Amino acid sequence: MEYHRQANTKAVHFLLEGLAVWLLAVLITALLYLIFTRPPISYARQAASLDETVKARVLQVLDESSQIDENGLVQVSQTLTLEILSRGTYYQQQVTITYNGLGPSLNEVHFKAGEQALVMVSQRPDGEVRFAVADHVRHGPLLALSLLLVAVTILVGRGQGVRALVGLALSGLLIGGFVLPQILAHRDPVWVAIVGTALLLAVTLYLIQGWNSAAHAALLGMVISLGLTGALAYLWARLAYLTGFGSEETMYLQAIGVGVQMRGLLLAGMIIGAAGVLDDVVLAQAVTAFTLAEADPTLPARELYRRAMKVGVTHLASMINTLVLAYAGTALPLMILFYLFAEPWYLTLNRELLAEEIVRTLVGSLGLMVAVPLTSFIAAQAAAAQHPTVPAGD
């Protein structure tokens, strides 16, 4: 009996492993095909104008005045002496600039001696060079926050935390090095997004979980769920007459002659956004099912599925709320503008700018709703097959 159980366990493991290897081979082949057959990009980055932004240090504050406007915002005016720090034509040159800022408090908008500023340098047609303070330099706080995230992730997650950070770096590399160039080369953004994110999530799954049956089951659930999410996004974008021109950014891309498929760009964004939470859900469900099977090898597949879904439903509810709150948070100023705009709410929701976000949120939520039971079912079947019920007395 023990021999048959071990043979059954190995068979299930090899089946999952074979499917995982086949999926990975398909994704890698598609990735390599897209990379090596990519047509040349017909336009390059926008050429640099006569304007440039340089970094400078505030040497001295010669004059400063401030007042509070009718909205409670602080208006500050300063006369600053700065030294250009960026190497180039104006390196170490000292300039005196009048700066005007507006913000919630004086501390956020004014400059003090020793601080750094971004300075816009523009050259007029007659050759005159003008300097203007553009913004504060935020590299220090951003770097400190990034290092804090790295330290906490490694401290809490240890080895898995390091692998998660590697996955994060791969995400940036994939989007910047593969997805964007492929879309600019007029590839179909939907297929580019599906291939790129599926392979990225696969790598992330195995980095975090390792090469085992739970990761294989999670990969199967993730790829199927990602494909269904793409299909749902495509269907509802057409049903809702979404063109992809709902935002100022897409209008600007069209104006400068970037002839990418704007609807495809919208769909690709939906797929990438949903993929960001899919990996968490599918891995959690697969690990839950296999952990339950290890704790009680006598549990049948139906019971493993039922117990895993108890965890999944709770996880699902929080994830859907996370999606809604994430999209609402990014669109909060826009929502306030529409709230103040005197028109019926149903007309406001009908505007493409908001309709895009609604479809994005609902499609992502539907993708999660599919991923939880699908991955739980695959993992429960595989885990039960690896731990078949032992008859009494054996």
N, C-alpha and C positions, 0 to 999 in steps of 0.2 A: 504493500500500500504506500509506504513511504517513497518507494522508487517511482511510482506513478505520479505522486504529488510533485516530486522534484522535476520529473520530465514535463509535467503540465506547466509548472512554473517557468521552466526554461523555454518552452514553446511560446508561451504568452510574451515573455520578455523579448524573444527573437522576432516575433511578429511585430510588436510595437517598435522595436529597434529598426526593423526593415522598413516599416512605413516612415519612420522619422528620417532615416537615411535617404529614402526616395524623395520625400518632401524637400529635404535640404539640398539634394542634388538638383531638383527642378528649380528651386529658388536661386541657387548659385549659377546654374546654367543661364537662367533668364537674366540675372544681374550681369554676367559676363557678356551675354549677347547685346544687352542694351549699352554697355560701356564701349565695346569694340565696334559696334555698328552705329554709334551715335553720329548723326550728321553734324557738320560744323555749325556752330552758333553764328547766325547771320548778323548779329550785332554784339558789340562789346559793352563793357561798362561805360557809363556816361563819362565823356571826356572831362578832365578837370578844367575849370574856368579860370579866370584871373583871380577868383577868390580862393583863399585857403584859410584853414583854421590852425592856429599854433597855440602852444602852451606857454604861459607866462607866469612870473611870480610878482606878487604885489610888494613893491619896495616901500611905498609910503602912501598914506591916505592924506591928501592935501586938504580936502574939504568934504564935509558930509552934512546932509540935512535929510529929515524924514518927516512924514506926516501920515495920518490915517484917513483913508477916503471914506465915502458914505457907506461902503460895503464892509467896513472893518478891516480892510487890507492895508498893509504898510507899504507906502511908496517911499523909496529911498533914492537919493541922488548923491553920488560921490565923484570926486576928482581923484583919480588914481595914477600913481607913477608905477609902471610895470617894466620888467625886464623879460625879453623874449628868451625862452628856454629851448625851444625846438630848433634843431640845427637846420641851417638853410640860409636864405638871403638875409633874414632879419635876426639871426642868432646874436644874443647878448645886446641887442639894441634896446635902449630905454625910451619909452613913450609915455606921454601923459594923455589920459583918456577920461572923458566924462561918462559915467555909467549911471543908468537909471534902472531900478529894479522894482518889482511888485511881488508881494507874497504875504503869507499869513502872519509872519512876525519878522522883526528886524533881523534876528539871528540867521534866518534862512536866506535872506536876500542880500545883505551887505557883505563887503569884503573887509578883511583885516590884514594888516601888514604881515607878510610871511606866507599867506595863503596863495594858492595857485588858481589861475583863471584860464579859460579858453578864450582866445582873442581871434576875431575874424579880421583878416587882412584883405582888403579889396583895392584894386587898382582901377582908377577911372580912365576913360579914353584919352584924357589929356596927360596921363602919366602920373597924376597925383595918387599917392598911396594913403589910404585911410585905415585906421584901426578902430575896432569896436569890441567891447566885452560881450561875449556870446553867452557864457554860462560858467558855473562853478566846475571845478575838476572833481569828479567823484570816483576816480580810479582807486583811491585808498580805501574808502568804505566798502566798495564792491569787492575788492580783493580780500579784505578782512572777513567779510561775510562768507565769501567762497571758501576761504581757508577754515573758517569755523564749521561750515557744513562738512567739509572733508574730514576734519578732526572728529566731529561728533559721529559721523557715519562710520568711521573706522573704529571708534571707541565702542559704539553700541553693536555694530554688525560684525566687527572683526574681519575674518576672511571674506564673508559674504558681503560685508560693507565695501571692501576693496573691489570685489568683482562688480558690485552695483555701480561704483564710480567709473570703472572701466566701461560698463555699459552706457553710462551717461556720456562719456567722451565719444564712444562710438556713435551715439545718436547725433551729436553735433557734426561728426565727420560725415555720416551718411547723408544728412540733410544738406550740408554745404558742399560736399564733394560728389554726391550722386543725384539726389532729387532735384535740386535747383538747376544744375547744368542740363539734365535730361529734359526738364520742362522748357528751359530756354531754347533747347534744340528742337522744340515742337513735337516732342514725344507726347503720347496720351498721358496727362497728369494722373489719371485714375490708376492705370496699370503701373506707372512708375511708383506711385505711392503704395500700392498693394505689395509689389515685389520688394521694394526697399524696406517698408516697415515690417513685413512678414519675416524677412531675413534678419533684420535687426532684433526683433522680438525673440526669434529663435536663438540667436546668439546670446541674448540677455538671459533667456530661460536657462540655458545650459551653463552660463557663467555662474548664476545664482544657485541653481539646484544640482548641477552636475549631470553626468551622463547616466541616467537611470530611467526606470519605467514611468515614474511620476512625471518627469520632464517630457518624456515621449508623449504621454497622454495629454499633457498641457499643450504641447506643440500642435497636436491634431485638433484639439478644441479651439486653439487660437487661430489657426489658419482658416478653418471653416467659418468661424465667427467673423473674422476679418473680411472674408469674401462676401458673406451675407450682409455685413455692414456696408460694404461698397455697393452692393446691389440695391440695398434700401436707399442709400444716398442718391444713387442715380435715378431710381424710380420716383422718389418724392421731389427731387429737384425738377424733374420734368412735369410732374403733376401740379406742382406749385408755381410753374412758370418762372423758375429762378434762372436768371441770365448770368449771374456772377458779377454784375456791375453794381452791386448794392453799396459798395464802400468807395471812399475817395481814393484809396490806394489803387484799386483796379482801374478806376477812371484815369488816374495818372499814368499807369502802365500803358493803357491804350493810347493816351495822348502822346507819349514819347515813342510810340511805334513798336512796343513789345507785343508782337502778334501771337501771344499764347492763347490757349483756349480758356477763357475766363470761367465758364461753367465748370470745365474740368479742373481748374485751379481751386474753385470752391469745393468740389467733391473731394479732391486730394486733401484739402485742409480738414474736411470732416473725417476722412479715414485716418489721417495722422493723429487728430485729436482723440478719436475713439481708441486708437491703438495705445495711447498713453495710459489708459486704465485697464485695457483688456489683459495685458500681461500680468498685472497684479491679480485680477480675478481668476484667470484660468490656472495660474500656478497655485493659488491658494486652494482652489477646489480640488485639483489633482492631488496635492499633498495631503489634504484632509482625508480624501477617500483612502489613500494608501496607508495613512497613519491609523485610521480606524481599522483597516484590515489587519495591520500588524498587531494592534492591541487585542483584537478578537478575531482570529483566523476562521472561526465558525460562521461569521456573518455572511449571509448570501448577498448577491449583487443588489437585489431590491432594497435590502435593509441598509447596505452601505450607501446607496443612492439617497435614500430617505434621510439618513443622518447627515450626509454631506450637504444636502439641500437645506437643512436647518441652519447650518453655518452660512451657506451661500445666500439664502434669502436675506439674512441680516446684513451680510456684506454688500449685497446688491442694493438694498435700500439706501445704505450710506453712500455708495458710489454714485447712484443716480442723483442724489442730493448734492454730491460733490460736483458733478458735471453742471447741474443747474446753477449752483452758486458761483462756480468758476466763470461761466459765461456771463452771468448777471454782474459779477464784479468787474469784469473788463468793460462791460457796456453800461456801467452805472451813470456816467455823465450823459450819455445818449438817452438813457431811460428817463432821466430827470428832464431833459429838453422836451421829449415827447409828452411827458406828464404835464408840463406847463403849456404845451401847444394845444390850442383850443380846437380839438376835433374829436369825434367819437372814438372810443378805444378800439373798436373793431376796424376802423380805418387806419389807425396807427399800427396795429398788428399786421395789417395788410401790406404795409410798405416793405419793399424788398430788403432793406437794411435790417429790419427786425425779423422779417420772415426767414432770412438766411440763418439767423441765430436760433430761431425756434426750431427749424428743420435740423440744424446741426445738433442741438441738444436732444431732440427726440430721437433722431437716428442713432446717436451715440448711446442713448439709453436703451433703445431696442437691441442694439448690438450686444450690450451687457446682458439684457434679459435672455438672449439666445445663448450667450457664452456660458452662463452659470449652469443651467440644466444640461447643456450639451457636454461640457467638460466633465461635469459630475457623473453623467451616464457613462462616458468613455472610461473614466478613471475607475468607477465602481465595477464595471464589467471586467476590466483588466486586473484590478486588485483582487476581486473575488476568484477569478480564474487562477491567479497565482497562489491563492490560499483556499483551495477547495474544502468544503465542509467535510469534517472527519466523522464517519458514522460511529455511533456509540459502541464501545467495546473494542475498537480497532486501536 
